[in-house]
Amino acid sequence: KLRLASLVSHLSEIDDLIEENAKGWKLDRIAKAELSILRVAVFEAVFDEGIPVGVAINEAVELSKEYGGDHAPSFVNGILGKIV
């Protein structure tokens, strides 16, 4: 519960980072699965010191392979790479 509350408290900053680094993509154009994965990964990589950045990115890419579209893994990886 505490991590979720912390993520929610940083949501506008997280969304700003995603939108700034997803050139040409507004948040409402990003598929919901990919957006959710990106939000959690950005929170973990930027705001959660207990999770190594590489682990956050790797887990996000793996989740996007499972739940996202065909291009989701490279899309997620590219955005996260720019952010971190």
Contact map, one row per residue, 1 for C-alpha under 8 A:
111110000000000000000000000000000000000000000000000000000000000000000000000000000000
111111000000000000000000000000000000000000000000000000000000000000000000000000000000
111111100000000000000000000000000000000000000000000000000000000000000000000000000000
111111110000000000000000000000000000000000000000000000000000000000000000000000000000
111111111000000000000000000000000000000000000000000000000000000000000000000000000000
011111111100000000000000000000000000000000000000000000000000000000000000000000000000
001111111110000000000000000000000000000100100000000000000000000000000000000000000000
000111111110000000000000000000000000000000000000000000000000000000000000000000000000
000011111111000000000000000000000000000000000000000000000000000000000000000000000000
000001111111110000000000000000000000000000100000000000000000000000000000000000000000
000000111111111000000000000000000000001000000000000000000000000000000000000000000000
000000001111111100000000000000000000000000000000000000000000000000000000000000000000
000000000111111110000000000000000000000000000000000000000000000000000000000000000000
000000000111111111000000000000000000001001100000000000000000000000000000000000000000
000000000011111111100000001000000000001000000000000000000000000000000000000000000000
000000000001111111110000000000000000000000000000000000000000000000000000000000000000
000000000000111111111000000000000000000000000000000000000000000000000000000000000010
000000000000011111111100001000000000011000000000000000000000000000000000000000100010
000000000000001111111110111000000000000000000000000000000000000000000000000000000000
000000000000000111111110000000000000000000000000000000000000000000000000000000000000
000000000000000011111110000000000000000000000000000000000000000000000000000000100110
000000000000000001111111110000000000000000000000000000000000000000000000000000100000
000000000000000000111111100000000000000000000000000000000000000000000000000000000000
000000000000000000000111110000000000000000000000000000000000000000000000000000000000
000000000000000000100111111011000000000000000000000000000000000000000000000000000000
000000000000000000100101111111000000000000000000000000000000000000000000000000000000
000000000000001001100000111111000010000000000000000000000000000000000000000000000000
000000000000000000000000011111100000000000000000000000000000000000000000000000000000
000000000000000000000000111111100000000000000000000000000000000000000000000000000000
000000000000000000000000111111110110000000000000000000000000000000000000000000000000
000000000000000000000000000111111110000000000000000000000000000000010000000000000000
000000000000000000000000000001111111000000000000000000000000000000000000000000000000
000000000000000000000000000000111111100000000000000000000000000100110000000000000000
000000000000000000000000000001111111110000000000000000000000000100110001000100000000
000000000000000000000000001001111111111000000000000000000000000000000000000000000000
000000000000000000000000000000011111111100000000000000000000000000000000000000000000
000000000000000000000000000000001111111110000000000000000001001100000000000000000000
000000000000000001000000000000000111111111000000000000000001000000000000000100010000
000000000010011001000000000000000011111111100000000000000000000000000000000000000000
000000100000000000000000000000000001111111110000000000000000000000000000000000000000
000000000000000000000000000000000000111111111000000000011011000000000000000000010000
000000000000010000000000000000000000011111111110000000010000000000000000000000010010
000000100100010000000000000000000000001111111111000000000000000000000000000000000000
000000000000000000000000000000000000000111111111101010010000000000000000000000000000
000000000000000000000000000000000000000011111111101110011000000000000000000000000001
000000000000000000000000000000000000000001111111100010000000000000000000000000000001
000000000000000000000000000000000000000001111111100000000000000000000000000000000000
000000000000000000000000000000000000000000111111111000000000000000000000000000000000
000000000000000000000000000000000000000000011111111100000000000000000000000000000000
000000000000000000000000000000000000000000000001111100000000000000000000000000000000
000000000000000000000000000000000000000000011001111110110000000000000000000000000000
000000000000000000000000000000000000000000001000111111110000000000000000000000000000
000000000000000000000000000000000000000000011100001111111000000000000000000000000001
000000000000000000000000000000000000000000000000000111111100000000000000000000000000
000000000000000000000000000000000000000000000000001111111110000000000000000000000000
000000000000000000000000000000000000000011011000001111111111000000000000000000000000
000000000000000000000000000000000000000010001000000011111111100000000000000010010000
000000000000000000000000000000000000000000000000000001111111110000000000000000000000
000000000000000000000000000000000000000010000000000000111111111000000000000000000000
000000000000000000000000000000000000110010000000000000011111111100000000000110000000
000000000000000000000000000000000000000000000000000000001111111110000001110110000000
000000000000000000000000000000000000000000000000000000000111111111000000100000000000
000000000000000000000000000000000000100000000000000000000011111111110000000000000000
000000000000000000000000000000001100100000000000000000000001111111111001100100000000
000000000000000000000000000000000000000000000000000000000000111111111101100000000000
000000000000000000000000000000000000000000000000000000000000011111110000000000000000
000000000000000000000000000000001100000000000000000000000000001111111000000000000000
000000000000000000000000000000101100000000000000000000000000001111111111100000000000
000000000000000000000000000000000000000000000000000000000000000110111111000000000000
000000000000000000000000000000000000000000000000000000000000000010011111100000000000
000000000000000000000000000000000000000000000000000000000000000000011111111000000000
000000000000000000000000000000000100000000000000000000000000100110011111111100000000
000000000000000000000000000000000000000000000000000000000000110110010111111110000000
000000000000000000000000000000000000000000000000000000000000100000000011111111000000
000000000000000000000000000000000000000000000000000000000000000000000011111111100000
000000000000000000000000000000000100010000000000000000000001100100000001111111110000
000000000000000000000000000000000000000000000000000000001001100000000000111111111000
000000000000000000000000000000000000000000000000000000000000000000000000011111111100
000000000000000001001100000000000000000000000000000000000000000000000000001111111110
000000000000000000000000000000000000010011000000000000001000000000000000000111111111
000000000000000000000000000000000000000000000000000000000000000000000000000011111111
000000000000000000001000000000000000000000000000000000000000000000000000000001111111
000000000000000011001000000000000000000001000000000000000000000000000000000000111111
000000000000000000000000000000000000000000001100000010000000000000000000000000011111
